[in-house]
Amino acid sequence: MLSIEECKLAINKWGKSRGNFEEVKKQLISAVESVHEYGIYFTKVDQEILVNYKGNSKRSIFINNEDLSKREIEVLKLICDEYTSQEIADKLFISKRTVEGHRQKVIDKIGAKNTVGLVVYAITNKLYTLPDF
């Protein structure tokens, strides 16, 4: 596996061999660093689209918008932080099965199809804020 510095050097060498690609290089380096540090990369445009998606009522992907309990929001935020069901259970002093129940109840309430839908819902409803990259 290459280190982040080795990746930067390879990208610079590639960019120089193909002409002036400074902006592409910067974005690619930013993406590599973000994935290395956070495990995910969103451009500023991607972040704005996610945050503003819910504002367009014609494009809502969720069946309903029932209020979530404090515990459901807690579980949802930890899901967004990539905690496993067992890690969430340990952190909240509940069973893994209870965590799975909360997850399923939130899915049912908002009409999401899977965990990705939960994350999109949390971001678009400002229950979870993406880290700055």
C-alpha positions, 0 to 999 in steps of 0.5 A: 500500500502506498503512503499518502506522500507516495500517492502525492508524488505519483499524482504530481509525476502523472500531472507533469507528464500530461501538461497543465492539470493543476486544478485536477491534481489539486482535487485528486490530491484532496480526494485521496487525502479525504478518503485516507483520513475520513474514508469518503470524499465529497466535492463542495458541489456534492455537499451542497447537493446533499444539503439542499436536496430536501429543500426541493419538495418535488424531489423528496425521496422519503414517503413521510417525515414523522418525528424521530425520538431522541434515541432514534436520532442518537442511533442515526447519528452514530450510523452516519459516523460508521459505527456498527450495531454492536459498537452503537449498542456498547456506546449507548448501553443497549443490546445490539438487537435494540439498535437494529430495532431503532434502525428499522423503526427509522427506516419505516418512519421515513420510508428509506430503503436501506442504511444509505437512505438513512444517511441521506435523510440525516444529512438533508434534514441537518441531523448530521453534518458532513465533516469539512474536507 
